[in-house]
Amino acid sequence: MQHQLRAAHYARYCDDFIIVSPDREYLLGLIEPMRYFLRTRLQLNLHPTKVTIRSWHQGIDFLGYVTKPHCTLLRRRTQRRMLTRVTPSNLTSYQGLCSHADTYHIRQLLGILAYEVGES
């Protein structure tokens, strides 16, 4: 899709992707060609509520993180899920997820919760 649509700033992981451009009209114009390409070439459909155009200051929501000009944060839903599911056996996995973002306080909470769960 990147080669056909000639998107200069494109990132993809499995079936998730983002295209970054300062031109909102350009991005709006890409939606239908993307929809057509995905449907005809890959037999995939764009999710109707997951196609968004946002400004850089609102943050780029991608793969559980929100990237902003000054920081990278964990998506709130990802934070809540981690904090309710942490156990001593999955703590290191969640710490690895946190290591890619600005998550000092969340890592502290994860350690406390894992310790409490491990004691009981």
C-alpha distances in whole Angstrom, upper triangle without the diagonal:
4,5,5,6,8,8,11,12,10,11,10,13,13,12,12,10,12,11,14,16,20,19,19,19,16,14,16,15,11,12,13,10,7,10,10,7,8,11,12,9,10,13,12,13,13,17,19,21,18,16,18,18,21,23,23,27,26,24,20,20,18,19,23,23,24,23,25,27,30,29,27,28,28,27,30,29,29,32,34,33,33,37,38,37,38,40,42,40,36,37,36,32,32,34,31,29,31,31,27,29,32,34,37,39,37,37,41,41,39,42,45,43,43,46,48,46,47,51,51
4,6,5,5,5,8,9,7,9,9,13,14,13,13,10,10,9,12,14,17,17,18,18,14,13,16,15,11,13,14,11,10,13,14,11,11,15,15,13,14,17,16,16,16,19,21,22,19,17,18,18,20,21,21,25,24,22,19,19,17,19,22,22,22,21,23,24,27,27,25,27,27,26,30,29,28,31,34,33,33,37,38,37,38,40,41,40,36,37,35,32,32,33,30,28,30,29,26,27,30,32,36,38,36,36,40,40,39,41,44,43,42,46,47,46,47,51,51
4,6,5,7,9,11,10,12,13,16,17,16,17,14,14,13,15,16,19,19,20,20,16,16,18,16,13,15,16,12,12,15,15,11,13,16,16,13,15,18,18,19,18,22,24,25,23,20,21,21,23,24,24,28,28,26,22,23,21,22,26,26,26,25,27,27,30,30,28,30,30,30,34,33,32,35,38,36,37,40,42,40,41,44,45,43,39,40,38,35,35,36,33,31,33,33,29,30,33,36,39,41,39,40,43,44,42,45,47,46,46,49,51,49,50,54,55
4,6,8,11,13,12,15,15,18,18,17,17,15,15,13,16,17,20,19,19,18,15,15,16,14,11,13,13,9,9,13,12,9,11,14,13,11,13,16,16,17,17,21,22,24,22,19,21,20,23,25,25,29,28,27,23,24,22,24,27,28,27,27,28,29,32,32,30,32,32,31,34,34,33,36,38,37,38,42,43,42,43,45,47,44,41,42,40,37,37,38,35,33,35,35,31,33,36,38,41,43,41,42,45,45,44,47,49,48,48,51,53,51,52,56,56
4,6,9,11,10,13,14,17,18,17,16,13,13,11,13,13,16,15,16,15,11,11,13,11,8,10,11,8,8,11,11,9,11,14,14,13,15,17,16,17,16,19,20,22,20,17,18,17,20,21,22,25,25,24,21,22,20,22,26,26,25,24,25,26,30,29,28,30,30,29,32,32,31,35,37,36,37,40,41,40,42,44,46,44,40,41,40,36,36,37,34,32,34,34,30,31,33,36,39,41,39,40,44,44,42,45,48,47,46,50,51,50,51,55,55
4,6,9,9,13,14,18,19,18,17,14,13,10,12,12,15,14,16,15,11,12,15,13,10,13,14,11,11,15,15,13,15,18,18,16,18,20,19,20,19,22,23,24,22,19,19,18,20,21,21,25,25,23,20,22,21,23,26,26,25,23,25,25,28,28,27,29,30,29,33,33,32,35,37,37,37,40,42,41,42,45,46,44,41,41,39,36,36,37,34,32,33,33,29,30,33,35,39,41,39,40,43,44,42,45,48,47,47,50,51,50,51,55,56
4,6,6,10,12,16,17,17,15,12,10,7,8,9,12,12,13,14,10,10,13,12,9,12,14,12,11,14,15,13,15,18,19,17,18,21,19,19,17,20,21,22,19,16,16,15,17,17,17,21,21,20,17,18,17,20,23,22,21,20,21,21,24,25,23,26,26,26,29,29,29,32,34,34,34,37,39,38,39,42,43,42,38,38,37,34,33,34,31,29,30,30,26,26,29,32,35,37,35,36,40,40,39,42,44,43,43,47,48,47,48,52,53
4,6,10,13,16,19,18,17,13,11,8,8,8,11,12,14,15,12,12,15,15,12,15,18,15,14,18,19,17,18,22,22,21,21,24,22,22,20,23,24,24,21,18,18,16,17,17,16,20,21,19,17,19,18,20,23,22,21,19,20,19,23,23,22,25,26,26,29,30,29,32,34,34,34,37,39,39,39,42,43,41,38,38,36,33,33,33,30,28,29,28,25,25,28,31,34,36,35,35,39,40,38,41,44,43,43,46,48,47,48,52,53
4,7,10,14,17,17,14,11,8,6,5,7,10,12,14,15,12,11,15,15,13,15,18,16,15,18,20,18,18,22,23,21,21,24,22,21,19,21,22,22,19,17,16,14,15,15,13,17,18,16,13,15,14,17,20,18,17,15,16,16,19,19,18,21,22,22,26,27,26,28,31,31,31,34,36,35,35,38,39,38,34,34,33,30,29,29,27,24,25,25,21,21,24,27,30,32,31,32,35,36,35,37,40,39,39,43,44,43,45,48,49
4,7,10,13,13,11,7,6,4,6,9,13,14,15,16,13,12,15,15,12,14,17,15,12,16,18,15,15,19,20,18,18,20,18,18,16,18,20,20,17,15,15,14,15,16,15,18,18,16,13,14,12,14,17,17,16,15,17,17,20,20,18,20,21,21,24,25,24,26,29,28,29,32,33,33,33,36,37,36,32,32,31,28,27,28,25,23,24,24,20,21,24,26,29,31,30,31,34,35,33,36,39,38,38,41,43,41,43,46,47
4,7,10,11,8,5,5,7,9,12,16,17,18,19,17,14,17,18,15,16,19,17,14,17,19,17,16,19,21,19,17,20,18,18,16,17,20,20,16,15,15,15,16,17,15,19,18,15,12,12,10,11,14,14,14,13,16,17,20,19,16,18,18,18,22,22,21,23,26,25,25,29,30,29,30,32,34,32,28,29,27,24,24,24,21,19,21,21,17,18,21,23,27,29,27,27,31,31,30,32,35,34,34,37,39,38,39,42,43
4,6,7,6,4,7,9,12,15,19,20,20,21,19,16,19,19,16,16,18,17,14,16,18,15,14,17,19,17,15,17,15,16,14,16,18,18,15,14,15,16,17,19,18,21,20,17,13,13,10,10,14,14,15,15,18,20,22,21,18,19,18,18,22,21,20,23,25,24,24,28,29,28,28,31,32,30,27,27,26,22,22,24,21,18,21,21,17,19,22,24,27,29,27,27,31,31,29,32,35,34,33,36,38,37,38,41,42
4,6,5,6,9,12,15,19,22,23,23,25,22,19,22,22,19,18,21,20,16,18,20,17,15,18,20,18,15,17,15,16,15,16,19,19,15,16,17,18,19,21,20,23,21,18,14,13,9,8,12,13,15,16,19,21,23,21,18,18,17,17,20,20,18,21,23,21,21,25,26,25,25,28,29,27,23,24,23,19,20,21,18,16,19,19,16,18,21,23,26,28,25,25,29,29,27,29,32,31,30,33,35,33,34,38,39
4,6,8,12,15,18,21,25,26,25,26,24,21,23,23,20,19,21,19,16,17,19,16,13,16,18,16,13,15,12,14,14,15,18,19,15,16,18,20,22,24,23,26,24,21,17,16,12,10,14,16,18,19,22,25,27,24,21,21,19,19,22,20,19,22,24,22,22,26,27,25,26,28,29,27,24,25,24,20,21,23,20,18,21,21,19,21,24,25,29,30,27,27,31,31,28,31,34,32,31,34,36,34,35,38,39
4,7,10,13,17,20,23,24,23,24,22,19,20,21,17,16,17,17,13,13,16,14,10,13,15,14,11,12,9,10,10,11,15,15,12,13,16,18,20,22,22,25,23,20,16,15,11,11,14,16,18,19,22,25,27,25,22,22,20,19,22,20,19,22,24,22,23,26,27,25,27,29,31,29,26,27,26,22,23,25,22,20,22,23,21,22,26,26,30,31,28,29,32,32,29,32,35,33,32,36,37,35,36,40,40
4,7,11,14,17,20,21,20,22,20,16,18,19,16,14,17,17,13,14,16,15,12,15,18,16,14,15,12,12,10,11,14,14,10,11,13,15,16,19,18,21,19,16,13,11,8,8,11,13,14,15,18,21,23,21,18,18,17,15,19,17,16,20,22,20,21,25,25,24,26,28,30,28,25,26,25,21,21,23,21,18,20,21,18,19,22,23,27,28,25,26,30,29,27,31,33,31,31,35,36,34,35,39,39
4,7,10,14,17,18,17,19,16,13,15,16,13,13,15,15,11,13,16,14,12,15,18,16,14,16,13,13,11,12,15,15,11,10,12,13,14,16,16,19,18,15,11,10,8,9,13,13,14,14,17,19,22,20,17,18,18,16,20,19,18,22,24,23,24,27,28,27,28,31,33,31,27,28,27,24,23,25,22,19,21,22,18,19,22,24,28,29,27,28,31,31,29,32,35,33,33,37,38,37,38,41,42
4,6,10,13,14,14,16,14,10,13,15,12,12,15,15,12,14,17,15,14,17,20,19,17,19,16,15,12,13,15,15,11,10,10,10,11,13,12,16,15,12,8,9,8,10,13,13,12,12,14,16,19,18,16,17,17,16,20,20,19,22,24,24,24,27,29,29,30,33,34,33,29,29,28,25,24,25,23,20,21,22,18,19,21,23,27,28,26,28,31,31,30,33,35,34,34,38,39,38,39,43,43
4,7,10,11,11,13,10,8,11,12,9,11,14,13,11,14,16,15,15,18,20,19,18,20,18,17,14,16,17,17,13,11,11,9,11,12,12,16,15,13,10,12,11,14,17,16,15,14,15,16,19,19,18,19,20,19,22,23,22,25,27,27,28,31,32,32,33,36,38,36,33,33,32,29,28,28,26,23,24,25,21,21,23,26,29,31,29,30,34,34,33,36,38,37,38,41,42,41,43,46,47
4,7,9,10,12,10,8,12,13,11,13,16,16,14,17,20,18,18,22,24,23,22,24,21,20,17,18,19,18,15,13,11,9,10,10,9,13,13,11,9,12,12,15,17,16,14,12,13,13,17,17,16,18,20,19,22,23,23,25,28,28,29,31,33,33,34,37,38,38,34,33,32,29,28,29,26,24,24,24,20,20,22,25,28,30,29,30,33,34,33,36,38,37,38,41,42,42,43,46,47
4,5,7,10,8,7,11,12,11,13,17,16,15,18,20,20,20,23,25,24,24,26,24,22,19,21,21,20,18,15,13,10,10,10,10,13,14,13,12,15,15,19,21,19,17,15,15,14,18,19,19,21,23,22,25,26,26,28,31,31,32,34,36,37,37,41,42,41,37,37,36,33,32,32,30,27,27,27,24,23,25,28,31,32,32,33,36,36,36,39,41,41,41,44,46,45,47,50,51
4,6,9,9,9,12,13,13,16,19,19,18,21,23,23,24,27,28,28,28,29,27,25,22,23,23,22,20,17,14,11,10,8,9,12,13,13,13,16,18,21,23,21,18,16,15,14,17,19,20,22,24,23,26,28,28,29,32,33,34,36,38,38,39,42,44,43,40,39,38,35,34,34,32,29,29,29,25,24,25,28,31,33,32,34,37,37,37,40,42,42,43,46,47,47,48,51,52
4,6,5,7,9,10,11,13,16,16,17,19,21,21,22,25,26,26,27,28,26,24,21,22,22,21,20,16,14,10,11,10,12,15,16,16,15,18,19,23,25,23,20,19,18,17,21,23,23,25,26,25,28,29,30,32,34,35,36,38,40,40,41,45,46,46,42,41,40,38,36,36,35,32,32,32,28,27,28,31,35,36,35,37,40,40,40,43,45,44,45,48,49,49,51,54,54
4,5,5,6,9,10,11,14,15,15,17,20,20,21,23,25,26,26,27,24,22,19,20,19,18,17,13,11,8,9,9,11,14,14,15,14,17,18,22,24,22,19,18,18,18,22,23,23,24,25,24,26,27,28,30,32,33,34,36,38,39,40,43,45,45,41,40,40,37,35,36,34,31,31,32,28,27,28,31,34,35,34,36,39,39,39,42,44,43,44,47,48,47,50,52,53
4,5,5,6,9,10,13,14,15,16,18,19,20,22,24,25,25,26,24,22,19,20,19,19,18,15,13,10,12,13,15,18,18,19,18,20,21,25,26,25,23,22,21,22,25,26,26,27,29,27,29,30,31,33,35,36,37,39,41,41,43,46,48,47,44,43,43,40,38,39,37,34,35,35,32,31,32,34,38,39,38,40,43,42,42,45,47,46,47,50,51,51,53,56,56
4,5,5,6,9,11,11,12,15,16,17,18,21,22,22,23,24,22,20,18,20,19,20,18,14,13,11,13,14,15,19,19,19,17,19,20,23,26,24,22,21,21,21,25,26,26,27,28,27,29,30,31,33,35,35,37,39,41,41,42,45,47,46,43,42,42,39,37,38,36,33,34,34,30,30,31,34,37,39,37,39,42,42,42,45,47,46,47,50,51,50,52,55,55
4,5,5,7,10,11,10,13,15,15,16,18,20,20,21,22,19,18,15,16,16,16,14,11,10,7,10,12,13,17,16,16,14,16,17,20,22,21,19,19,19,20,23,24,23,24,25,23,26,26,27,30,31,32,33,36,37,37,39,42,44,43,39,39,38,35,34,35,33,30,31,31,27,27,29,31,35,36,34,36,39,39,38,42,44,42,43,47,47,47,49,52,52
4,5,6,8,10,10,12,14,15,16,18,20,21,21,22,19,17,14,15,14,15,14,10,10,8,11,13,16,18,17,18,16,18,19,22,24,23,21,21,21,22,26,26,25,26,27,25,27,27,28,31,32,32,34,37,38,38,40,43,45,44,41,41,40,37,36,37,35,32,33,34,30,29,31,33,37,37,36,38,41,40,40,43,45,44,45,48,49,48,50,53,53
4,6,7,8,9,11,12,13,15,17,18,19,20,21,19,17,15,17,16,17,17,13,13,11,15,16,19,22,21,21,19,20,21,24,26,26,24,24,24,25,29,29,28,29,30,28,30,30,31,34,35,35,37,40,41,41,42,46,48,47,43,43,43,39,38,39,37,34,35,36,32,32,34,36,40,40,39,41,44,43,43,46,48,47,47,51,52,51,53,56,56
4,6,5,6,9,10,10,12,14,15,16,17,18,16,14,12,15,15,16,15,11,12,11,14,16,18,21,20,20,17,19,18,21,24,24,22,22,23,24,28,28,26,27,28,26,29,28,29,32,33,33,35,38,39,38,40,43,45,44,40,41,40,36,35,37,35,31,33,33,30,30,32,34,38,39,37,39,42,42,41,44,46,45,45,49,49,48,50,53,53
4,6,5,6,9,10,11,12,14,15,16,16,14,11,9,12,11,13,12,8,10,10,14,17,19,22,20,20,17,17,18,20,22,23,22,22,23,25,28,28,26,27,27,24,27,26,27,30,31,31,33,36,36,36,38,41,44,42,39,39,39,35,34,36,34,31,32,33,30,29,32,33,37,38,36,38,41,40,39,43,45,43,43,47,48,46,48,51,51
4,5,5,6,9,10,10,12,14,15,15,13,11,10,13,12,15,14,11,13,14,18,20,22,25,24,23,21,21,21,23,26,26,25,26,27,28,32,32,30,30,30,28,30,29,30,33,34,34,36,39,39,39,41,44,46,45,41,42,42,38,37,39,37,34,35,36,33,33,35,37,41,41,39,41,44,43,42,46,48,46,46,50,51,49,51,54,54
4,5,5,6,9,10,10,12,13,14,13,12,11,15,15,17,16,13,15,16,19,21,23,26,25,24,22,22,21,23,26,27,26,26,27,29,32,32,30,31,31,29,32,31,31,34,36,35,37,40,40,40,42,45,47,45,41,42,42,38,37,39,37,34,36,36,33,33,36,37,41,42,40,42,45,44,43,46,49,47,47,51,52,50,52,55,55
4,5,5,6,8,10,10,11,12,10,9,8,12,13,15,14,11,13,14,17,20,21,25,23,22,19,19,18,20,23,23,23,23,25,27,30,29,27,28,28,26,28,27,28,31,32,31,33,36,37,36,38,41,43,41,38,39,38,34,34,35,33,30,32,33,29,30,33,34,38,39,37,38,42,41,40,43,45,43,43,47,48,46,48,51,51
4,6,5,6,9,10,10,10,8,7,6,10,10,13,13,11,14,15,19,22,23,26,24,23,20,20,19,20,23,24,24,25,27,29,32,31,29,29,28,26,28,27,28,31,32,31,33,36,36,36,38,41,43,41,38,39,38,35,34,36,34,31,33,34,31,31,34,35,39,40,37,39,42,41,40,43,45,43,43,47,48,46,48,51,51
4,6,5,6,8,10,10,9,9,10,13,14,17,16,14,17,18,22,25,27,30,28,27,24,23,22,24,27,28,28,28,30,32,35,34,32,33,32,30,32,31,31,35,36,34,36,40,40,39,41,44,46,44,41,42,41,38,37,39,37,34,36,37,34,35,37,39,43,43,41,42,46,45,43,47,49,47,47,50,51,49,51,54,54
4,6,5,6,7,9,9,9,10,14,16,18,17,15,18,19,22,25,26,29,28,27,23,23,21,22,26,27,27,27,29,31,34,33,31,32,31,29,32,31,31,34,35,34,36,39,39,38,40,43,45,42,39,40,40,36,36,38,35,32,35,36,32,33,36,38,41,42,40,41,45,44,42,45,48,46,46,49,50,48,50,53,53
4,6,6,5,6,5,6,8,11,13,16,15,14,17,18,22,25,26,29,27,25,22,21,19,20,23,24,25,26,28,30,33,32,29,30,28,27,29,28,28,31,32,31,32,36,36,35,37,39,41,39,36,37,37,33,33,35,33,30,32,33,30,31,34,35,39,40,37,38,42,41,39,42,45,43,42,46,47,45,46,50,50
4,6,6,5,5,6,8,12,13,17,16,15,19,21,24,27,28,31,29,28,25,24,22,22,25,27,28,29,31,33,36,35,32,32,31,29,31,29,30,33,34,32,34,38,37,36,39,41,43,41,38,40,39,35,35,38,35,32,35,36,33,34,37,38,42,43,40,41,44,43,41,45,47,45,44,48,49,46,48,52,51
4,6,6,8,10,12,15,17,20,20,18,22,23,27,30,31,34,32,31,27,27,25,25,28,30,31,31,34,36,39,38,35,35,34,32,35,33,33,37,37,36,37,41,41,40,42,44,46,44,40,42,41,38,38,40,38,35,38,39,36,37,40,41,45,46,43,44,47,46,45,48,50,48,47,51,52,50,51,55,54
4,6,8,11,13,16,19,22,20,19,22,24,27,30,30,34,32,30,27,26,24,24,27,29,30,30,33,35,38,36,34,34,33,31,34,32,32,36,37,35,36,40,40,39,40,42,44,42,39,40,39,36,36,38,36,33,36,37,34,35,38,40,43,44,42,42,46,45,43,46,49,46,46,50,51,48,50,53,53
4,5,9,11,14,17,20,18,18,21,23,26,29,29,32,31,29,25,24,21,21,24,26,28,28,31,33,36,34,31,32,30,29,31,29,29,33,34,32,33,37,36,35,37,39,41,38,35,37,36,32,33,35,33,30,33,34,31,33,36,37,40,42,39,39,43,42,40,43,45,43,42,46,47,45,46,50,49
4,7,10,13,15,19,18,17,21,23,27,30,31,34,31,30,26,25,22,22,25,27,29,30,33,35,38,36,33,33,31,29,31,29,29,33,33,31,33,37,36,35,37,39,41,39,36,38,37,33,34,36,34,31,34,35,33,34,37,38,42,42,39,40,44,43,40,43,46,43,43,46,47,45,46,50,49
4,7,9,12,15,14,14,18,20,23,26,27,30,28,26,23,21,19,19,22,24,25,26,29,32,34,32,29,29,28,25,28,26,25,29,30,28,30,33,33,32,34,36,38,36,33,35,35,31,31,33,31,28,31,32,30,31,34,34,38,39,36,37,40,39,37,40,42,40,40,43,44,42,43,47,46
4,6,9,12,11,11,15,18,21,24,26,28,26,24,21,19,18,18,21,23,24,25,28,30,33,31,29,28,27,24,26,24,24,28,29,27,29,32,32,31,34,36,39,37,34,35,35,31,31,34,32,28,31,33,30,30,33,34,37,38,35,36,40,38,37,40,42,40,40,43,44,42,43,47,46
4,6,9,8,7,11,14,17,20,22,24,22,21,18,16,15,16,18,20,20,22,24,27,30,28,26,25,24,21,23,22,22,26,26,25,27,30,30,30,32,35,38,36,32,34,34,30,29,32,30,27,29,30,27,27,30,31,35,35,32,34,37,36,35,38,40,38,38,42,42,40,42,45,45
4,6,5,7,10,14,16,20,22,24,21,20,17,15,14,15,17,19,19,21,24,27,29,27,25,24,22,19,21,19,20,23,24,22,25,28,27,27,30,33,36,34,31,32,32,29,28,30,29,25,27,29,27,26,29,29,33,33,30,32,35,34,32,36,38,35,36,39,40,38,40,43,42
4,6,6,10,13,16,20,22,23,20,20,18,16,16,18,19,21,20,22,24,27,30,28,26,25,23,20,21,20,21,25,25,24,27,29,29,29,32,35,38,37,33,34,35,31,30,33,31,28,29,32,29,28,30,31,35,34,32,34,37,35,34,38,39,37,38,41,41,39,42,45,44
4,6,8,11,14,17,19,21,17,17,16,13,14,16,16,18,17,20,21,25,27,25,23,22,20,17,18,17,19,22,22,21,24,26,26,27,29,33,36,35,31,32,33,29,28,30,29,26,27,29,26,25,27,28,31,31,29,31,34,32,31,35,36,34,35,39,38,37,39,42,42
4,6,10,12,15,17,19,15,15,12,10,11,12,13,15,14,17,19,22,24,23,20,19,18,15,16,15,16,20,20,20,22,25,25,25,28,31,34,33,29,30,30,27,25,27,26,22,24,26,23,22,24,25,29,29,26,29,32,30,29,33,34,32,33,37,37,35,38,41,40
4,7,10,14,15,18,15,14,12,11,12,14,15,16,15,17,18,21,24,23,21,20,20,17,19,18,19,22,23,23,25,28,28,29,31,34,37,35,32,32,32,29,27,29,28,24,26,27,24,23,26,27,30,31,29,31,34,33,32,35,37,35,36,40,40,39,41,44,44
4,6,10,12,14,11,11,10,9,11,14,15,15,13,15,16,18,21,20,19,18,18,16,18,18,19,22,23,23,25,27,28,29,31,34,37,36,32,32,32,29,27,29,28,24,25,26,23,22,24,25,29,29,27,30,33,32,31,35,36,35,36,39,40,39,41,44,44
4,7,10,12,10,10,9,10,12,16,17,16,14,14,14,16,19,19,18,19,19,17,19,20,21,23,25,26,27,29,31,31,33,37,39,38,34,34,34,31,29,30,29,25,26,27,24,22,24,26,29,30,28,31,33,33,33,36,38,36,38,41,41,41,43,46,46
4,7,8,6,7,7,9,12,16,16,15,12,12,11,13,16,16,16,16,17,15,17,19,20,22,23,25,26,28,29,30,32,35,37,37,33,33,33,30,28,29,28,24,24,25,22,20,21,23,26,27,26,28,31,30,31,34,35,35,36,39,40,39,41,44,44
4,5,5,7,8,11,14,18,18,16,12,11,10,10,14,15,15,16,18,17,19,21,22,23,25,26,27,29,31,32,33,37,39,38,35,34,33,31,29,29,28,25,24,25,22,20,20,23,26,27,26,28,31,31,31,34,36,35,37,40,40,40,42,45,46
4,5,5,7,10,13,16,17,14,10,8,6,7,10,12,12,14,16,16,18,20,21,22,24,26,26,28,30,31,32,35,37,37,33,32,31,29,27,27,25,23,22,22,19,17,17,20,23,24,24,26,29,29,29,32,34,34,35,38,39,39,41,43,44
4,5,8,11,14,18,17,14,10,9,6,6,9,11,12,13,16,15,17,20,20,21,23,25,26,27,29,31,31,34,36,36,33,31,31,29,27,26,26,23,21,22,19,17,16,19,22,22,22,25,27,27,28,31,32,32,34,36,37,38,40,42,43
4,7,9,13,16,15,13,9,9,7,9,11,12,12,12,14,13,14,17,18,18,20,22,23,24,27,28,29,32,34,35,31,30,30,28,25,25,25,22,20,22,19,16,16,18,21,22,21,24,26,26,27,30,31,31,32,35,36,36,38,40,41
4,6,9,13,12,9,6,5,4,8,10,9,9,9,11,10,13,15,16,16,19,20,21,23,25,26,27,30,32,32,28,27,27,25,22,22,22,18,17,19,16,13,14,16,19,20,19,22,24,24,25,28,29,29,30,33,34,34,36,38,39
4,6,10,10,8,5,5,7,9,12,11,9,10,11,10,13,15,15,17,19,20,21,23,25,25,26,29,31,31,27,26,26,23,21,22,20,17,17,18,15,13,15,17,21,22,20,22,25,25,25,28,30,29,30,33,34,34,36,38,39
4,7,7,6,4,7,9,13,14,12,10,9,9,8,11,12,12,14,16,17,18,20,22,22,23,27,29,28,24,24,24,21,19,20,19,15,15,17,14,13,15,16,20,20,19,21,24,23,23,26,28,27,27,31,32,31,33,36,36
4,6,6,6,8,11,14,16,14,11,11,10,9,12,13,12,14,17,16,17,20,22,21,22,25,27,26,23,22,22,19,17,19,17,13,15,16,13,12,15,16,20,21,19,20,24,23,22,25,28,27,27,30,31,30,32,35,36
4,6,8,10,14,17,18,15,12,11,9,9,12,12,10,13,15,14,15,18,19,19,19,22,24,23,19,19,19,15,14,16,14,11,13,14,11,12,15,16,19,20,18,19,22,22,20,23,26,24,24,28,29,28,29,32,33
4,7,10,13,17,17,14,10,9,6,5,9,8,6,9,12,11,11,14,16,16,17,20,22,21,17,17,17,14,12,14,13,9,10,13,11,10,13,13,17,17,14,16,19,18,17,20,22,21,21,25,26,25,26,30,30
4,6,10,13,13,10,7,6,4,5,9,10,8,10,13,13,13,16,18,18,18,22,23,23,19,18,18,16,13,14,13,10,10,11,9,8,10,11,15,16,14,15,18,18,17,20,23,22,22,26,27,26,28,31,32
4,6,10,11,8,6,5,6,6,9,11,11,12,15,16,16,18,20,21,21,25,26,26,23,22,21,19,17,17,16,13,12,14,11,9,10,12,16,16,15,17,20,20,20,23,25,24,25,28,29,29,31,33,34
4,7,8,6,4,6,9,9,13,15,14,15,18,19,19,21,23,24,24,27,29,28,25,23,23,21,18,18,17,14,13,14,11,9,10,13,16,18,17,18,21,22,22,24,26,26,27,30,31,31,33,36,37
4,6,5,6,8,11,12,14,17,17,17,20,22,21,23,26,27,26,30,31,31,28,26,26,24,21,21,20,17,16,16,13,11,11,14,17,18,18,20,23,23,24,26,28,28,29,32,33,33,35,38,39
4,6,8,11,14,15,18,21,20,20,24,25,25,26,29,30,30,33,34,34,31,29,28,26,24,23,22,20,18,18,15,13,13,16,18,20,21,22,24,26,26,28,30,31,32,34,36,36,38,40,42
4,7,10,14,15,18,21,20,19,23,25,24,25,28,29,28,31,32,33,29,27,26,25,23,21,21,19,17,16,14,11,10,14,16,17,18,20,22,23,24,26,28,29,30,32,33,34,36,38,40
4,6,10,12,15,18,17,16,19,21,20,21,24,25,24,27,28,29,25,23,22,21,19,18,17,15,13,13,10,8,7,10,12,14,15,16,19,20,20,22,24,25,26,28,30,31,32,34,36
4,7,9,12,15,13,13,17,18,17,19,22,22,22,25,26,26,22,21,20,18,16,15,14,12,10,10,8,5,6,9,12,14,13,15,17,18,18,21,23,23,24,26,28,28,30,32,34
4,6,9,11,10,10,13,15,14,15,18,19,19,22,23,24,20,19,18,17,14,14,14,11,9,10,9,5,6,7,11,12,11,12,15,16,16,18,20,20,21,24,25,25,27,30,31
4,6,8,6,6,10,11,10,12,15,16,16,19,21,21,17,16,16,14,11,12,12,9,7,10,9,6,8,7,11,12,9,11,14,14,14,17,19,18,19,22,23,23,25,27,28
4,6,5,6,9,10,11,13,15,16,16,20,22,23,19,18,19,16,13,15,15,11,11,14,12,10,11,11,14,14,12,14,17,16,16,19,21,19,21,24,24,24,26,29,29
4,5,5,6,9,10,11,12,14,15,19,22,23,19,18,19,18,14,16,17,13,12,16,15,12,13,11,15,13,11,14,16,14,15,18,19,18,19,22,23,22,25,27,27
4,5,5,6,9,10,11,12,14,18,21,21,18,17,19,17,14,16,17,14,14,17,16,15,16,14,17,16,13,16,18,16,15,19,20,18,19,22,22,21,24,27,26
4,6,5,6,9,10,11,12,16,18,18,15,14,16,13,10,13,13,10,10,14,13,12,14,12,15,14,11,13,16,14,13,16,18,16,17,20,21,20,22,25,25
4,5,5,6,9,10,11,14,17,18,14,13,15,13,10,11,13,10,9,13,13,11,12,10,12,11,8,10,12,10,10,14,15,13,15,18,18,18,20,23,23
4,5,5,6,9,10,14,17,18,15,14,17,15,12,14,16,13,13,17,17,15,16,13,15,13,10,13,14,11,11,15,15,13,15,18,17,16,19,22,21
4,6,5,6,9,12,15,16,13,13,15,13,10,13,15,12,13,16,17,16,17,15,17,15,12,14,16,13,11,15,16,13,14,17,17,16,18,21,21
4,5,5,6,10,12,13,10,9,12,10,7,10,12,10,10,14,15,14,15,12,14,13,9,10,12,10,8,12,13,10,11,14,15,13,16,19,19
4,6,6,9,12,14,11,10,13,13,9,11,14,12,12,15,17,16,16,13,14,12,8,10,11,8,6,10,10,8,9,13,12,12,14,17,17
4,6,9,13,14,12,12,15,14,12,14,17,15,15,19,20,19,20,16,18,15,12,13,14,11,10,13,12,9,10,14,12,11,14,16,16
4,6,10,11,9,9,13,12,10,13,15,14,14,18,19,19,20,17,18,17,13,14,15,12,10,12,13,10,9,13,13,10,13,16,15
4,7,8,6,6,10,9,8,10,13,12,13,16,18,18,19,15,16,15,12,11,12,10,7,9,10,7,6,10,10,8,10,13,14
4,5,5,6,9,10,10,12,14,15,15,18,20,21,22,18,18,17,14,13,14,12,9,10,10,8,5,8,9,6,7,11,11
4,6,5,8,10,10,11,14,15,16,17,20,21,22,19,19,18,16,13,14,13,10,9,10,9,5,7,9,7,6,10,11
4,6,8,9,10,12,13,15,16,18,20,22,23,20,20,20,17,15,17,16,12,12,14,12,9,11,13,10,9,13,14
4,6,5,7,9,10,11,13,15,17,18,20,17,18,18,15,13,15,14,10,11,14,12,9,12,14,12,11,15,16
4,5,5,6,9,10,11,12,15,16,17,14,15,15,12,10,11,11,7,8,11,9,7,10,12,11,11,14,16
4,5,5,6,9,10,10,13,15,17,14,15,16,13,10,13,13,10,10,13,13,10,13,15,14,14,17,19
4,5,5,6,9,10,12,14,16,14,16,17,14,11,15,15,11,12,15,14,12,15,17,16,16,19,21
4,5,5,6,9,11,12,13,11,13,13,10,8,12,11,8,10,13,12,11,14,16,15,16,19,20
4,5,5,6,9,10,12,9,10,12,9,7,10,11,8,9,12,12,11,14,16,16,16,19,21
4,5,5,7,10,12,11,12,14,12,10,13,14,12,13,16,16,15,17,20,19,19,23,24
4,6,6,8,11,10,12,14,11,10,14,14,12,14,17,16,15,18,21,20,20,24,25
4,5,6,7,6,8,10,8,7,11,12,10,12,15,15,15,17,19,19,20,23,25
4,6,8,7,9,12,11,9,12,14,12,14,17,18,17,19,22,22,22,25,27
4,7,8,11,14,12,12,15,17,15,17,20,20,20,22,25,25,25,28,30
4,6,9,11,10,10,14,15,14,16,19,20,20,22,24,24,26,28,30
4,6,9,9,10,12,14,14,16,18,19,20,22,24,25,26,28,30
4,6,5,6,9,10,10,12,14,15,16,18,20,21,22,24,26
4,6,5,6,9,10,11,13,15,16,17,19,20,21,23,25
4,5,5,6,9,10,11,12,14,16,17,18,20,21,23
4,5,5,6,9,10,10,12,14,15,16,18,20,21
4,5,5,6,9,10,10,12,14,15,16,18,20
4,5,5,6,9,10,11,13,14,15,17,19
4,5,5,6,8,10,11,12,14,15,17
4,5,5,6,8,10,10,12,14,16
4,6,5,6,9,10,10,12,15
4,6,5,6,9,10,11,13
4,5,5,6,8,10,11
4,5,5,6,9,10
4,6,5,6,9
4,5,5,7
4,5,6
4,6
4
